[in-house]
């Protein structure tokens, strides 16, 4: 991670915003997107590893 975040505060000292390194922000967004995809797929049935590999081979996406 880059430099620490800096908070923007109002006159009462309440945090109202944040400044952070753009690369760190992009990593956070990517993590959130990954978590959203996981949440969307959490009820999908699972597949055994060997069955998954066989399907990839059948689709021509994996070679021995």
C-alpha positions as CSV (number, residue, x, y, z in Angstrom):
1,X,0.0,0.0,0.0
2,X,1.0,3.6,-0.6
3,X,1.2,6.4,1.8
4,X,-1.4,6.5,4.6
5,X,-4.8,8.0,3.9
6,X,-5.6,11.6,4.8
7,X,-9.0,12.6,6.1
8,X,-10.9,15.7,5.3
9,X,-12.8,17.1,8.2
10,X,-15.4,19.8,8.6
11,X,-15.2,22.7,11.1
12,X,-16.4,20.4,13.9
13,X,-13.7,17.8,13.2
14,X,-16.1,15.3,11.7
15,X,-14.5,13.3,8.9
16,X,-16.3,14.1,5.6
17,X,-13.8,12.7,3.0
18,X,-10.6,10.9,2.4
19,X,-7.6,11.3,0.2
20,X,-5.6,8.2,-0.7
21,X,-3.2,6.9,-3.4
22,X,-5.0,6.2,-6.6
23,X,-3.5,2.7,-6.9
24,X,-4.7,1.8,-3.4
25,X,-8.2,3.1,-4.3
26,X,-8.2,1.0,-7.5
27,X,-7.2,-2.1,-5.5
28,X,-10.0,-1.5,-3.0
29,X,-12.5,-1.2,-5.9
30,X,-11.2,-4.4,-7.4
31,X,-11.6,-6.2,-4.0
32,X,-15.2,-4.9,-3.7
33,X,-16.0,-6.1,-7.2
34,X,-14.5,-9.6,-6.4
35,X,-16.6,-9.7,-3.1
36,X,-19.7,-8.8,-5.0
37,X,-19.1,-11.6,-7.6
38,X,-18.6,-14.1,-4.8
39,X,-21.8,-13.0,-3.1
40,X,-23.7,-13.3,-6.3
41,X,-22.5,-16.8,-6.8
42,X,-22.6,-18.2,-3.3
43,X,-25.7,-20.3,-3.9
44,X,-24.4,-21.9,-7.1
45,X,-23.7,-25.6,-6.9
46,X,-20.1,-26.7,-6.5
47,X,-18.2,-29.0,-8.9
48,X,-15.5,-31.5,-8.0
49,X,-12.0,-30.4,-9.0
50,X,-11.5,-33.3,-11.4
51,X,-14.9,-32.8,-13.0
52,X,-14.0,-29.1,-13.5
53,X,-10.7,-30.1,-15.1
54,X,-12.4,-32.6,-17.4
55,X,-14.9,-29.9,-18.5
56,X,-12.0,-27.5,-19.3
57,X,-10.3,-30.2,-21.4
58,X,-13.6,-31.0,-23.2
59,X,-14.0,-27.3,-24.0
60,X,-10.4,-27.1,-25.3
61,X,-9.3,-24.7,-22.6
62,X,-6.9,-27.0,-20.9
63,X,-4.4,-29.4,-22.4
64,X,-2.4,-32.1,-20.6
